[in-house]
Amino acid sequence: MNAVKIMLFYSLCSSSVLVYGIGVRQAFLNSGGSVRILSVGVKVTVTTVLSVCLLYPVSTFLMIPHGMADMLPFFCICAVVCVSKITDSLAGFIKNFPAGEIIFSLGSVLLAMTEGVSFAENLLVAFSCCVSFLGLSFFLYAVRKRLEYTSAFSDFRGSPLILISMGLLVLVLYAWNISWWNYGRIG
Amino acid sequence: MKRPDNKDTFFIISALCVLVPVTGRFAYGIIMAVALNWLMLWGTLMKVLIKKLDLKEFGSFALIIVLVSCVMLFSMLLSLFSPVLALAMGFSLYMTVFSAFILGAVFNPEDKKIIQTSGVAAVLKQNMKKSALFSVLLLVFYFLRDILGYGTITLPVMSGLWEKNIIYWSSQQFSVFWGSTGGAYILLGVILGVCSLITRKTAIAREAER
């Protein structure tokens, strides 16, 4: 049950993409169709999850006991760059598989390592970040497709309407929590 | 007739990491703007050093390491100034590194030519000018969110936030929406649309004058 809560929280309510802005640019520009979005999703998920697997023992058995927890971002960069190089070289065997895009993985790994308190939680947070990224990529792709046929005011077509749609999506995700409308009396 | 094209909107979207995740208070906007300029300064200097040392593939890796260390140092300096603010900003400060605005400017391949022809000062001036321009946009955006969302102006002080009430909203429940993440996206979308409209109308007026 706790795992489901974490998944729902980090993929919907506190989506790393919508709330922290990690990978929002990549999701915004990821317009190469469903196959492209899926392959980017697979690539970042593998990189992010493997990086967390690599970092967790380093963080638990080396950094925290020796009081080096502040150095976590350095280790995150090293882990993500190493894993990304490996996945890029493996992905090179597959035609049209995207390479790079380490910034999203770096942000997600850092978020997962700072928010989670156990290995399973770190993995879940990282995986939820990737799910959120994938979901938002599909959502924005659908919005962009829909905008091709819209009769909206020409100045608002494109990026302004996509941003407004993202704002509405955040509203939908927070629809259950209306505490900000009534000073927290109901929420 | 010129309309804000993909390049203009790309500039805004690249900066979403800096504009959206932090609470919509002007004080936090000031801290983000200082962090952004701090990163741009050290990022550009490090880039010049990497160019001089001729570090090839390792260069990008070293640059990201330096950017992250600069944020760590900035976070420590901020906690010296105000531990409350440093705690409130927390993870959001690292978002400045992931902002494509910083990465795009620091990793700009055209800078190599400028370093060779005009020297280090020219690249530094160019990047700091970009950063200053963006900081103004960032401050205006946070100012709007603070005024519309909370009806206040806030400034960073040692004890946290200094707050001055400017507008007394009759129904504050609704106005708070503009301070939220959803409000930030919608406000940004509306600003982009209005800018697009103004640019198009101005271009039409100029063409008519000719």
HADDOCK unambig.tbl for C-alpha pairs under 7 A between the chains (distance, minus, plus):
assign (segid A and resid 19 and name CA) (segid B and resid 21 and name CA) 5.43 0.50 0.50
assign (segid A and resid 19 and name CA) (segid B and resid 181 and name CA) 6.53 0.50 0.50
assign (segid A and resid 20 and name CA) (segid B and resid 17 and name CA) 6.76 0.50 0.50
assign (segid A and resid 20 and name CA) (segid B and resid 21 and name CA) 4.61 0.50 0.50
assign (segid A and resid 21 and name CA) (segid B and resid 16 and name CA) 6.21 0.50 0.50
assign (segid A and resid 21 and name CA) (segid B and resid 17 and name CA) 4.48 0.50 0.50
assign (segid A and resid 21 and name CA) (segid B and resid 20 and name CA) 6.67 0.50 0.50
assign (segid A and resid 21 and name CA) (segid B and resid 21 and name CA) 6.10 0.50 0.50
assign (segid A and resid 22 and name CA) (segid B and resid 17 and name CA) 6.47 0.50 0.50
assign (segid A and resid 25 and name CA) (segid B and resid 13 and name CA) 6.04 0.50 0.50
assign (segid A and resid 25 and name CA) (segid B and resid 14 and name CA) 5.79 0.50 0.50
assign (segid A and resid 73 and name CA) (segid B and resid 68 and name CA) 6.92 0.50 0.50
assign (segid A and resid 74 and name CA) (segid B and resid 65 and name CA) 6.51 0.50 0.50
assign (segid A and resid 103 and name CA) (segid B and resid 98 and name CA) 6.30 0.50 0.50
assign (segid A and resid 155 and name CA) (segid B and resid 193 and name CA) 5.50 0.50 0.50
assign (segid A and resid 155 and name CA) (segid B and resid 196 and name CA) 5.58 0.50 0.50
assign (segid A and resid 155 and name CA) (segid B and resid 197 and name CA) 5.57 0.50 0.50
assign (segid A and resid 156 and name CA) (segid B and resid 193 and name CA) 4.76 0.50 0.50
assign (segid A and resid 159 and name CA) (segid B and resid 9 and name CA) 6.71 0.50 0.50
assign (segid A and resid 160 and name CA) (segid B and resid 189 and name CA) 3.98 0.50 0.50
assign (segid A and resid 160 and name CA) (segid B and resid 190 and name CA) 6.32 0.50 0.50
assign (segid A and resid 160 and name CA) (segid B and resid 192 and name CA) 5.63 0.50 0.50
assign (segid A and resid 160 and name CA) (segid B and resid 193 and name CA) 5.45 0.50 0.50
assign (segid A and resid 161 and name CA) (segid B and resid 189 and name CA) 6.32 0.50 0.50
assign (segid A and resid 163 and name CA) (segid B and resid 185 and name CA) 5.44 0.50 0.50
assign (segid A and resid 163 and name CA) (segid B and resid 186 and name CA) 6.13 0.50 0.50
assign (segid A and resid 163 and name CA) (segid B and resid 188 and name CA) 6.98 0.50 0.50
assign (segid A and resid 163 and name CA) (segid B and resid 189 and name CA) 4.95 0.50 0.50
assign (segid A and resid 164 and name CA) (segid B and resid 185 and name CA) 5.99 0.50 0.50
assign (segid A and resid 164 and name CA) (segid B and resid 186 and name CA) 4.41 0.50 0.50
assign (segid A and resid 164 and name CA) (segid B and resid 189 and name CA) 5.30 0.50 0.50
assign (segid A and resid 166 and name CA) (segid B and resid 185 and name CA) 6.44 0.50 0.50
assign (segid A and resid 167 and name CA) (segid B and resid 182 and name CA) 4.02 0.50 0.50
assign (segid A and resid 167 and name CA) (segid B and resid 183 and name CA) 6.26 0.50 0.50
assign (segid A and resid 167 and name CA) (segid B and resid 185 and name CA) 4.77 0.50 0.50
assign (segid A and resid 167 and name CA) (segid B and resid 186 and name CA) 5.10 0.50 0.50
assign (segid A and resid 168 and name CA) (segid B and resid 182 and name CA) 6.49 0.50 0.50
assign (segid A and resid 170 and name CA) (segid B and resid 182 and name CA) 5.11 0.50 0.50
assign (segid A and resid 171 and name CA) (segid B and resid 182 and name CA) 5.92 0.50 0.50
assign (segid A and resid 180 and name CA) (segid B and resid 173 and name CA) 6.25 0.50 0.50
assign (segid A and resid 180 and name CA) (segid B and resid 176 and name CA) 6.95 0.50 0.50
assign (segid A and resid 181 and name CA) (segid B and resid 173 and name CA) 4.37 0.50 0.50
assign (segid A and resid 181 and name CA) (segid B and resid 174 and name CA) 6.08 0.50 0.50
assign (segid A and resid 182 and name CA) (segid B and resid 173 and name CA) 5.83 0.50 0.50
assign (segid A and resid 183 and name CA) (segid B and resid 173 and name CA) 6.86 0.50 0.50
